[in-house]
């Protein structure tokens, strides 16, 4: 093993995440703007469960397979297809179709299954996941965020709570933006995917913050590192963990996404795994590049950390940054200079 | 620890075998289910308004999802409402949603046994008279009291004089309405009153000993035998519509219990209620019939209803509050009832033509809040609260079709998803073995233990709590692998930190690292758990079910890390292979490079 892989393996990584916060803030602001623009311009492509749709019912002359039924409707130009077999034939739920399209689909189905057009009946169905369900989910989300702020304020401090929740909102908006621009369908499964991301993104941030708290607790007036440097060290220290965790979580999701998109044109599988996939990547990015830098921005305003920063700037300048580098975080003693040269000064 | 865990797994496995539940219950998307179409009926045959339909959809959705962890869908289809519930032949759910209509509150005018006395069928004597039997128990209200139902300690009379009742209606669950705060004024309304449960069971003619005598009861004495044969015996008929009286005489609750009847709010109504004898055995349920006054207020004025425990008595009670015109109307109704003789001091709650409860008014209730007491069990209190809360459907419905439908997902997609999930898991295993070498065995085994626990929990929850696994749950569980894996990744990295310092043996490092990792894991899991709890209690339907699965996996994560990963690593640390840092152990020199490359420098503060 050599190079980056080897260093990753040994946990010797040192990226100046916090130092480049202006870059991240810029990038995130850009992504957020694009996402919001997407939500405003395109909106979300809500699924049948939210918007209602058309339900076609028919009883084919001979036995047909579910693949054949799905294929027939997809070929007729329908995008959202939910196929169900009932004790009385087939039931296909599609997005809300205009009148002329309905006739077209009815004809296609009739032709495909040896029926007359009249035998394919249409029913217009309303949302099964109406506003109330979505409203309650959003209500729950807001209460959840407040509860998390409260909890993290107690477990850590309010600045960490704030940074974590801001990163969370960031993840949500960007994931929603990806949906808006790509036009992927938003189904209840997608919504549940979002909720998973929330927990996941927070979990990641909390582990990082726990480490930061531990490291920065030792910062005193004679400290040789600034809060920024200490936080960055903590971040790097948990970087391997973050990457490993993300990889472990994302591998199954990626596999499902791959199969879901290649084998089946549309469906729950794809909807769910896509939101998870996007959300996890954004979530990992945000806990590294948004949550921690934001926390540092908040913390560096505190007089005690400003004092440390001023003193270090006056005495050693760049040197202090080098000295502080690559502390085995959480260790009581025994910092090593091994990673010094790799470290970028602040 | 490892042994305790093994015991837990075995115990859960044993429970699974005993209940013959070896596979989870699946949700609508995986297993398909029953689809019911409800057609609204309006009094004049016109189309129902959009608003009332939307409202009905929401109420039905609340009702169907009342348990929180099932997974049903409710949609509007034209003027109809389509309800899909997971599982084939879900008749109870169909019944539940199909029989909801507007809830109405009516003052009770008269009460009688629910079935005419069919000779030879009904015993006219209480089969089990108690020694202290009082032969003069009133056949109307006091005849159906139940000794147990004395939540207010200021009513000793109720328990003091048990007496046999000749009434075939048997005893009803007595309940009483009070202000939420336990008020001493309850003494006056010492007569608890019959309440009834809308169960559709055949009545059984078992009369049971009664346990009440009240100050009021004495005021309306009536001979037992007379009550048997004439439902109107002992009934004060003033103010009762003759048509209602006629109806009351002929109504046989065993034949027509009023279920599905559209009670006209502006007319007096004769309806049936049930008494479940509080023993949860439907066979003992008996009918009670009522003459009720015009509806004084409707369920739409109910703001909220909930069940809870009365702190002073520890009894289950139902609390409700009113909004809009409700508090005024309610105050008027309870004042009128309070100033009337039994049984007119009772207010019946009528849902879809059936009296679901008829508590006695213990005091005029102003302020729009009320509390129903009466020896409820928790499920009874929950049920009544739900009926009060969700019962006020703005429309009446008729079931127009019931279909069994297959899953919305399709077997092909499910198969694809499972294969993909399997491949993903395999990749995870390969990765953790490559990265963590020997420790990879720990992570793989931890995942296996977590999987076994999760599977067992899902099966048992399906069996006992009606938890239904849907695709989002499955994916959520797969993602939770990441969370589970994270816990031991945190731990492993901590061990490495300790080792890098180079001053500790592996065995010591394992312990020191654990103390630190434990804190991190607990804080992070707490966040997940808070998310799950909040979403579970605030969201409905699918979201609640999902939150439930999320909370479950978080708990399992903690169990696995504490009871398996940590003890197992500690065990491994004793092995030479790990302790000496074998190349394949995951704790080898290369991993711990910093201790070899750079020997300790002077201690540095950080």
Interface residues (C-beta under 8 A of the other chain):
Chain A: X1 X9 X10 X11 X12 X49 X52 X55 X66 X67 X70 X82 X83 X84 X85 X86 X87 X88 X91 X93 X123 X124 X125 X126 X127 X128 X129 X130 X132 X133 X136 X137 X139 X140 X141 X143 X144 X147 X148 X151 X152 X155 X188 X189 X191 X192 X193 X195 X196 X198 X199 X200 X202 X203 X206 X207 X210 X211 X214 X215 X218 X220 X222 X223 X224 X225 X230 X233 X237 X238 X240 X241 X244 X245 X246 X247 X248 X249 X250 X251 X252 X253 X254 X255 X256 X258 X259 X260 X263 X264 X267 X268 X269 X272 X273 X276 X324 X327 X328 X329 X330 X331 X332 X333 X334 X335 X336 X337 X338
Chain B: X29 X32 X35 X54 X57 X58 X61 X73 X74 X75 X76 X77 X78 X82 X84 X403 X404 X405 X406 X407 X408 X409 X410 X411 X412 X413 X416 X417 X419 X420 X421 X423 X424 X425 X427 X428 X431 X432 X435 X471 X472 X475 X476 X478 X479 X481 X482 X483 X485 X486 X489 X490 X493 X494 X496 X497 X498 X500 X501 X502 X503 X516 X519 X520 X523 X524 X526 X527 X528 X530 X531 X532 X534 X535 X537 X538 X539 X540 X541 X542 X543 X546 X547 X550 X590 X591 X593 X594 X597 X598 X600 X601 X603 X604 X605 X606
